[in-house]
């Protein structure tokens, strides 16, 4: 094993966490856009070793064992197609994604929480059709009042999104870091502008 690599690794044990692999389905589309389907480098190497994925692109960085040197995968493709889920889970994250990470009352992107349009105190239920993203000030202003009583209105009515709609919405919000080897695979199915 190269001495410099060993000392660098010991000095910065978290350094190899910086090499996630983009995971593509067998049709070369990401398993998910938001959150982006990423595996730690160790899982990508293990999947390649077990012949569950093909490596499409690699980082310039290598990992070594006593008998093997392997370049760290940056993009892997599953050998077996995974059917995308049709049902969208009702989670805080998916709710924010549906509402494009904006308060549905004022449009701000800061201090997001969620609000029941028909307050629970008035019989409102926790569902796609009754919960929206709201900033803390708007949520506090509305409190347990109806929209009319609070003098507020929604930017768009709440509804349950479809799985494909949510996937497309996720493409609008790329993560803070996109490795150059991922870009061709993230937007290859987007319609080209004339």
Buried (B, 14 or more C-beta within 10 A) or exposed (E): EEEEEEEEBEEEEEEBEEBBBBBBBEEBBBBBBBEBBBBEBBBBBEBBEEEEBBBBBBBEBEBEEEEEEBBBBBBBBBEEEEEEEEEBEEEEEBBBBBBBBBBBBBEBEEEBBBBBBBBEEEEBEEEBEBBBBBBBBBBEBBEEBEBEEBEBEBBEEBEBBEEEBBBBBBBEBBEEEEBEBBEEBBEEEEEEEE
